[in-house]
Each structure stands twice: as C-alpha cells, then as structure tokens.
C-alpha cells in the first residue's frame, strides 16, 4: 500500500474543516484537488474513508488512516525542526480532548508556554467520554477518567480533581436546613453541566437513592456553571480549583468527592507530543490532589 503524504494531509484537513471547501482553503488548493486526493487515497487503501456529508463523516476504515495521517504530520514537523528547517512551517496541530473543568482551571496555563511550538486543537468533553475520541483517532491525547490505556496509547495518572456539593448560604438555608438529607436532595434544584455530566447524579444516587429526580438546570460552560450556582439557581458539584477563584460566597454542603484523572496519549515517539505531556504532568503535580496532600 503506497500512501502519498499530500493525500493523507487532504484527509486530515477535510476532517478538521468539516468540508472539502474548508480543506481546500487550509491547503491552498481547489476543492476539486482535495476531492481527487481523497479519491486517490481511497483507491490506494481499497476502502471508503469519508462519507461526504456536511460535515464529513469518517468511516471506521477512515479512522485508522486518519490516525496515520496525524502521526505522519506530527513526526514530519519534528524532523523539520530537528534539521533546522523553517520553524513557522513546522508547527504541528495537536488535537487534545480535555474535560471542561480542567480546561477552565489548570490545563490552559500548562499549555500556554508551548503556544509557539504547537497549534492546539482542544476538544471539550466530559472526562468519562474523552477516551472515545482517542479510540476514534479524533485526538492524539486526552485528559480522561479511564486508567486502562486505550489500545495504542499510554496512560499516566495525573491525580484527583476534588469537587464539593456547594451552594450559596441563602440556598443552603432554604433547601438544606438539616443538611443534604435524602428528602432535601430529592427536592432541591441542582445545576448540571450537560447531559453527559454524571457527577451530580452519582452523588445524588449515593445519598438519596436512584429514584430521585430533582429540578435540573443545564449550564454547559464551566465559568457559567459556577456563576449559576453563585446566583442561587441550585446547588452543584464545584471543583475546589474553581471555588478558590470565585468572588462569590459559596458553602460546602458535604464532604469532597475526588475524580481521578489520567493522561492518555498515542504510543508515538514524538518530541512535540512528549513536551505537551511533560507540561501537563508538571501542572497536574502542582494543582491536583494526590494521596497525602
């Protein structure tokens, strides 16, 4: 199987941009040229790689070739840098999946010093679901709750992100006069990040049983989630890292709940990928809770 680098880049660009037109703009060619390169790649592999919808959809075979395309592009950029080539043309794009709370607190400061060496393509997803993006080849690395390495990846423990059920003092007095009892939790409004966020439900079910269904406010943005709790819309599971940075007065309703986080990345020897990993691990060692801390 003879795969052309330009054809692999056309596949990557089409997936990133969502359309052949967007891929053409990124590659400075015509949409017809992108289409021809994709057809040539499908002929070379003998498989259908893309469903040409808007946005394009990657087939299962396409996911495998997409992983290869991104690996080759990353390694090529590393080689250009090693040989002293034009650094501006050797800045790779690194897709990474990160949960919203980590992105809003410690991950962006960790990655900021690398901005000149890598273009970040951050995918926001709940920590319980980021590993699915690794399996699909959508991202090369992820902050995830899964300790078991995804096939083809390595996994390193980052530490625990600590959450507490919190509310305003007025909300706590109104809804939890005797504390977070099962009866109070069944009635009190709760703020939830989105429908993939199971943290509140796990706490609710552990304290009040699986059948409880209190009123829910969905607020799918990390800063706005904390703002909604601070405005008294409901109680919510607030990370300690965000609670420290908010000017609003919030009170903890109960003890902490730790969510273990891990860093998973493709098993690929890349200087760029390793620099990103080292920056993330260093920040996690400073910011996340570990046994004995």
C-alpha positions in Angstrom: 0.0 0.0 0.0 1.6 3.2 -1.2 0.2 6.2 0.6 1.0 9.7 -0.5 1.7 12.4 2.1 -0.4 15.0 0.3 -3.3 12.6 0.2 -3.1 11.9 3.9 -3.0 15.7 4.6 -6.1 16.1 2.5 -7.9 13.6 4.7 -6.8 15.3 7.8 -7.7 18.8 6.5 -11.2 17.6 5.4 -11.9 16.1 8.8 -10.7 19.2 10.7 -12.6 21.6 8.5 -15.7 19.5 8.1 -16.0 20.1 4.3 -13.8 19.8 1.2 -14.1 23.5 0.7 -12.6 24.2 4.2 -9.9 21.7 3.5 -9.1 23.4 0.2 -8.7 26.7 2.0 -6.4 25.2 4.6 -4.2 23.5 1.9 -4.3 26.4 -0.6 -5.7 24.3 -3.4 -9.1 23.9 -5.1 -11.9 21.7 -3.7 -11.5 19.6 -6.8 -7.9 18.9 -6.0 -8.9 17.9 -2.4 -11.6 15.6 -3.9 -9.0 14.0 -6.3 -6.6 13.4 -3.5 -9.2 11.8 -1.3 -10.3 9.5 -4.2 -6.7 8.5 -4.8 -6.3 7.7 -1.1 -9.4 5.6 -1.1 -8.2 3.8 -4.2 -4.8 3.1 -2.6 -6.4 1.7 0.6 -9.3 0.0 -1.2 -11.7 1.4 1.4 -14.3 4.2 1.7 -12.7 6.7 4.1 -15.2 9.6 4.2 -18.9 10.0 3.9 -19.2 13.3 2.1 -21.9 14.9 4.2 -21.7 18.3 5.8 -19.7 17.9 8.0 -17.9 14.9 6.5 -18.1 11.7 8.5 -15.1 9.4 8.9 -15.8 5.7 8.4 -14.2 3.0 10.6 -11.5 2.5 8.0 -11.1 6.2 7.7 -10.4 6.5 11.4 -7.4 4.2 11.0 -6.0 6.2 8.1 -6.7 9.4 9.9 -4.6 8.3 12.8 -1.8 7.5 10.4 -2.2 10.9 8.7 -1.9 12.8 12.0 1.0 10.7 13.2 2.9 11.3 10.0 2.2 15.0 10.1 3.5 15.3 13.7 6.6 13.3 13.0 7.4 15.3 9.8 7.2 18.5 11.8 9.5 17.1 14.4 12.0 16.1 11.7 11.9 19.6 10.1 12.6 21.2 13.5 15.4 18.7 14.2 17.1 19.5 10.8 16.8 23.2 11.5 14.2 24.0 8.9 11.6 26.8 8.8 10.0 26.6 12.3 7.0 28.6 11.1 6.2 25.8 8.6 6.9 23.1 11.1 4.3 23.9 13.8 2.1 20.8 14.0 -1.6 20.8 15.1 -2.2 18.6 18.2 -5.8 17.6 18.9 -6.4 17.0 22.6 -9.5 16.1 24.5 -10.0 17.8 27.9 -12.8 17.9 30.3 -14.3 21.4 30.8 -13.3 21.8 34.5 -9.7 21.0 33.8 -9.7 23.3 30.8 -11.1 26.1 32.9 -8.6 25.8 35.7 -5.2 24.2 35.2 -4.7 22.8 31.6 -4.6 26.1 29.6 -1.9 27.7 31.9 0.1 24.4 31.5 -0.1 24.5 27.7 0.3 28.3 27.2 4.1 28.3 27.2 4.0 25.8 24.2 1.9 28.1 22.0 4.8 28.9 19.6 5.7 25.2 19.2 2.3 23.6 18.6 -1.2 24.6 17.5 -3.7 23.3 19.9 -7.0 21.8 18.7 -8.8 21.3 22.0 -11.9 19.2 22.2 -14.1 19.7 25.3 -15.7 16.6 26.5 -16.6 15.1 29.9 -13.7 13.1 31.4 -15.9 10.0 31.2 -16.1 10.3 27.5 -12.7 11.8 26.3 -11.3 8.3 25.7 -13.8 7.7 23.0 -12.2 10.5 21.0 -8.8 8.7 21.4 -10.3 5.4 20.1 -11.8 7.2 17.1 -8.5 8.9 16.2 -10.1 12.3 16.6 -7.4 13.3 19.2 -3.9 12.3 19.9 -4.1 12.8 23.7 -6.7 13.2 26.4 -7.3 14.0 30.0 -9.6 11.1 30.9 -11.1 9.3 33.9 -10.1 6.0 32.4 -7.0 4.4 33.9 -6.9 1.5 31.5 -4.9 2.5 28.4 -6.9 2.8 25.1 -5.3 0.4 22.6 -2.3 2.0 21.1 -2.0 4.5 23.9 -0.1 5.0 27.1 -1.7 6.1 30.4 -0.3 8.1 33.3 -2.1 9.1 36.5 -2.5 12.8 36.9 -4.2 13.0 40.3 -7.6 13.7 41.7 -9.8 16.7 40.8 -11.7 17.5 44.0 -15.3 18.5 43.9 -17.7 19.5 46.7 -21.5 20.0 46.6 -21.8 23.7 47.0 -24.5 26.4 47.1 -25.0 30.0 48.3 -25.7 30.4 52.1 -29.2 31.5 51.3 -29.9 28.5 49.1 -28.5 26.2 51.8 -30.7 27.7 54.5 -33.8 27.4 52.3 -33.3 23.9 50.9 -30.9 22.2 53.3 -31.8 23.4 56.8 -30.8 19.9 58.2 -28.0 19.3 55.7 -28.1 17.3 52.4 -30.6 14.7 53.6 -32.2 12.3 51.1 -35.5 14.2 51.3 -33.9 17.6 50.7 -31.8 16.3 47.8 -34.9 14.9 46.1 -36.5 18.4 46.1 -33.7 21.0 45.8 -32.9 22.3 42.3 -29.5 21.2 41.0 -27.2 22.8 38.4 -25.7 20.2 35.9 -23.1 21.0 33.3 -24.7 19.0 30.5 -26.4 15.6 29.9 -23.0 13.8 29.7 -22.1 15.0 33.2 -22.8 12.2 35.7 -21.1 13.6 38.7 -24.2 15.2 40.3 -26.2 12.0 39.6 -23.6 9.8 41.2 -23.6 11.9 44.3 -27.4 12.1 44.3 -27.9 8.4 43.9 -25.4 7.6 46.6 -27.0 9.9 49.1 -30.7 9.8 48.1 -31.2 6.7 46.0 -31.5 6.0 42.3 -35.1 7.1 42.0 -34.7 10.8 42.9 -35.4 13.4 40.1 -35.0 17.0 41.4 -35.4 20.0 39.1 -32.3 20.4 36.9 -30.7 23.5 35.3 -28.3 22.7 32.5 -25.5 25.2 32.2 -22.9 23.9 29.7 -19.9 26.3 30.3 -17.5 25.9 33.2 -17.4 29.5 34.3 -21.2 30.0 33.8 -21.8 26.8 35.7 -20.2 28.2 38.8 -21.9 31.5 38.2 -25.3 29.8 38.1 -24.6 28.2 41.5 -23.4 31.5 42.9 -26.6 33.2 41.7 -28.6 30.7 43.6 -30.2 28.7 40.7 -29.3 25.5 42.5 -26.6 23.5 44.2 -23.8 21.9 42.1 -20.6 19.9 42.3 -18.0 22.7 42.1 -14.2 21.9 41.7 -12.1 23.2 44.6 -9.9 24.9 41.9 -12.8 27.0 40.7 -14.3 27.7 44.1 -11.0 29.3 45.2 -11.1 31.6 42.2 -14.7 32.8 42.5 -15.6 36.0 44.4 -19.0 34.7 45.3 -19.5 33.2 48.8 -20.3 29.5 48.5 -20.7 27.0 51.2 -20.0 23.3 51.1 -23.0 21.1 51.7 -21.0 17.9 52.2 -17.5 16.4 52.1 -15.3 16.2 49.0 -15.7 13.9 46.0 -12.5 13.1 44.1 -12.4 12.3 40.4 -9.3 10.5 39.3 -7.8 11.9 36.1 -5.3 10.3 33.8 -3.3 11.4 30.8 -3.5 9.1 27.8 -1.7 9.7 24.5 -0.9 7.8 21.4 2.1 5.4 21.7 4.2 7.6 19.4 7.8 8.8 19.9 7.3 12.5 19.1 9.3 15.3 20.7 6.2 17.6 20.4 3.8 15.2 22.0 6.3 14.5 24.8 6.7 18.2 25.5 2.9 18.6 25.8 2.8 15.5 28.1 5.6 16.8 30.3 3.8 20.2 30.7 0.5 18.6 31.6 2.1 16.2 34.1 4.1 19.1 35.8 0.9 21.2 36.1 -1.1 18.3 37.5 1.6 17.6 40.1 1.1 21.2 41.3 -2.6 21.6 41.1 -4.3 18.2 41.5 -4.9 16.3 44.8 -2.7 13.3 45.5 -2.6 10.8 48.4 -1.1 12.5 51.4 -1.9 16.1 50.3 
